[in-house]
Amino acid sequence: MKEIKEIIEKFDHDSSQLISVLHDTQAKYNYLPKDALELISEKMKIPMLDIYQVATFYKAFSLKPRGKYHIRVCLGTACHVRSSQRILESVERELEIKSGETSKDGLFSLESVNCLGCCALGPVMIVNKNYYGNMSPGKINKILKKYK
Ligand code: FES
């Protein structure tokens, strides 16, 4: 919890900096641990309910541990019309998890999103910060192998 205290101090206990504090906490642990949120609540004098509202509103935050590699498959309209659902299903089959889950080895988390802001490249998938455009089910195995 020393790291959380440092993050809170970095933002001067300023409640208006909650998103930044949560962002740094998420970056540190790859999710938002309950203990960390309680400490943030206490030190920044923000009710837990308010913290949960922010933490659950933004998809960037997770209350559950995420895998080392966070895969997001876009199901937004531009990607959907280019069969992105097949991409998601192929990743699910390959990793033996459903969207919203983390693989048993803790390596991969999978989720679907509504737009990744690069519609012209659809269908699009991201692994952490790496974008893969013009995806097809046949490309998935090769891409995932790079992270195993
Ligand atoms: S709809 Fe997929 S990137 Fe925009």
Boltz pocket constraint, residues with backbone or C-beta under 6 A from the ligand:
constraints:
  - pocket:
      binder: B
      contacts: [[A, 74], [A, 75], [A, 76], [A, 77], [A, 78], [A, 79], [A, 80], [A, 114], [A, 115], [A, 116], [A, 117], [A, 118], [A, 119], [A, 120], [A, 122], [A, 124]]
      max_distance: 6.0
